[in-house]
Amino acid sequence: MQRLGSIRTQAPARGPQAGQGGGTVDQAANSLLEAAESLEQQQHSLLDSAPIEQTYQETLVAYVQSKHDQVERIEVRLEALVDRQQARLQQMRLRSPGFLSLPSTKRAWQTRQAQCRARLQVLYHRLDAVREIKDGMGLHSPKVEELATRKMRAENPELASDWDAMRLAVRQHEAFVKKQTQEQKQAQSRGQSLSQGLSRPK
C-alpha cells in the first residue's frame, strides 16, 4: 500500500516536465497541420476551378468568333460603300460642266464633287479602322479578342468574378509551393552545413 501511495504521489511530478518538453513539439505539429490544411484548401480550390475555366474559355471563344464575324461583315459593307462612292465620283468627273456652262453650274458641280471626295475619305478612314481592329494587336492579345473579352465580361459579371477569383487562387497556390520549395532547400542546406561541421575533426 505504501508503494502504491508513493507511485500516486510521484506521478504528478512528471506532468510539468512533459509539458515543458511538449510545447515545442505541439507548436511544430500545429504549424505543419496548418500548412497541410492550407495546401489542401488550395488544391480543392484548383479542382473546383476546372469547370470555371472551361466555362470561361468556351464562352470567350464564342464571343471572339461573334466579334470576328461582326468585324468581317462591317468590312465587307464598307468596301462596298467605298466602291460605290468611287464609281459615283468617277461618273461626276465624266459629267463635268463644259467650257460654256454657267458659273453657278460649275460651282454646284465643284461642291458636289468636294462632298463626294469628303465622303470617300470618311469611308476610307472607317475601313482602315475596321481592318486595324481585325488584324491589329492590342497590349496582350489581338484587338478582336480584347474587344470580345471586354464585352463578355461586361455581359457575364458573375463568370468574370469567378474567373478572377480562380486565377488569384492559382497564383497564391503557385507562390505557396514556391515558398515551400525554397524553405525546404534552405533547410537541406542548413542540415548539410551542420553535418559537415560535426564531421570535421577537432
Protein Blocks (a to p, Z undefined) as FASTA:
>chain_A
ZZmmmmmmmmmmmmmmmmmmmmmmmmmmmmmmmmmmmmmmmmmmmmmmmmmmmmmmmmmm
mmmmmmmmmmmmmmmmmmmmmmmmmmmmmmmmmmgccfkbcfklmmmmmmmmmmmmmmmm
mmmmmmmmmmmmmmmccfkbcfklmmmmmmmmmmmmmlmmmmmmmmmmmmmmmmmmmmmm
mmmmmmmmmmmmmmmmmmpcZZ
